[in-house]
Amino acid sequence: MKIGWIGTGIMGASMAGHLLDAGHELRVFNRTHAKARALIDRGATWCDTPAVAARGAEVVFSIVGYPVDVREVYLGDDGVLSAVESGAVLVDMTTSEPQLAIELADLAAERSATMLDAPVSGGDTGARNGTLAIMVGGEDRAFRRVYPLFEAMGSTIRLMGGPGAGQHTKMANQILIASTMIGVVESLLYARRAGLSQDEVIAIIGSGAAGSWSINNLGPRIASGDMNPGFMIRHFVKDLGIALKEARRTSLALPGLALVEQFYQAAIAQGLADRGTQALYRVLDGLNTAEPRADGGDRR
């Protein structure tokens, strides 16, 4: 298929690479040309704007940073919708706002195209291995048409409902991940204070009822001091902000999410915005730097 691809960051480059490996013709755009270099060297064609990437494409994928970036990619002067072909399917895999997904689906329909919102979960590891969870909102016919392309990138793929349903599902995912990360960090801090090997703790509790993707994948990174991003804190804070906005819109109280968001805001204040979400460990570790004295006081 002729595919337009917009966004070649930590996850996007790997995802696009799987489509190249599957033999598809790939036209790529990224704000930073250098980040698309590896794909170009493998046979992808560079495009100067999203419009050029979309022109003539049967399917156009995007995975960028923020809702404002999504809006620019699709609605800007050189955006996808200025050049999209009739009958094309547009797939935004950015974690973005559900209401924006609905708006773009309506605008795409006006141009005789179809829009799917298809955010993913699984981080850089899932992107590299082609094992992402892909949660999709939109029309069933378009979903079935794109499904073989999704299979190149993910191992769990579900149509969750109409436009915006994929983004709502990703918000549910992020809410769970956020609270889970607090548990992972506190568990490993406790293990260290108790004099245990964090790696050994992860190996045993990660195989039981406490097992989760976060403890099994990010726990070892915490134990080794690896705070490099599989998913950046600044992007996670964006996601949590969207979830809180949607919760307010529907008069839903999520106090746990609000608390976790504050911890991640503290991480940004400490200069950790471009580190991985596991760097939350450093924030909570900082709250526990004083060694307890035998009399119950603090040794500072």
C-alpha positions, 0 to 999 in steps of 0.5 A: 500500500501507499502509506503516509507516515507523520512522526518518527520519534521514539515509538513512531520510527519503529512502528513505521519501520515495521510497515517498511519491513512488510513491503509497503511504500512509505512516505515520511514527514517529521519536524526534525529531518534527522530523526527520519534518516534511518527510515529514508536509508531503508527506502522511505521517501522524505516529504517536506510537509504533512500534505506532501506525505498525504497526497496520493496515500491510501492510508496516512498515519500520524504519531506526534506529541501533543493535541496542538501538534495533531491539530497542526498536522491535520488542519494546518496550511500544509496539513493532511486534510488539505491534500487527502485523497477521496477514500483514504483512511487517516489514522492518528496514533497520538494519545490526544483529546477524544473531542479532537478525534471526533472533530477530525473524524467529521472534517475528514468525512467532509473530504470523503475520507475516514478518520480513525483514532488509534492510540497505543500502549506498550512503550518503546519496547512494544514499538520495537517488537511489534507487540503494541496494544492498539485501541481504535475508535472509528468506523468498522469498515475503515478499521477492517481495511487498516487491520493488516497494517495494525498487525505489523505494529501490534499484537492486541488490536481492538475496535472500541467504538466510534470516533473518540473511543480509542482515545477514551480507552487510552485515558483509562489505560493511562489512569491505571498506569499512573496509579500503578507507577506509584505502587512500583516506585514505593515497592522498590523504595521499600525493598531498598530500605529493607536491604533487599536486592531490587532485581530479586524482588522484581523477579519474585513479586513480578511473577505473582499477583503483584505482577504488572507491565510496569514492575516487570518492564520499568522495575528493572530500569529503576533498579539499574538506574536507567532513566532513559525514556521509553515514554517521556514524563512530559508526554505522560503529564500531557496524557494525565492532563487530558484524562483529568480534563475529561473527568471534569467534563463528565463530573467524575472525581478521580482523586488518585489520578490528581495526586499522581499528576502532582508527583509527575509535575514535581518531576518536571519541576526537578528537570526530569521532563525528558526522562522516562516515566520510571524517573518518578522513582527519583521524586519519591526517593527525594522525599525519603533521603533522611535516614531514620534514627533509632530514637525515631528522629531524622539523621540529616 
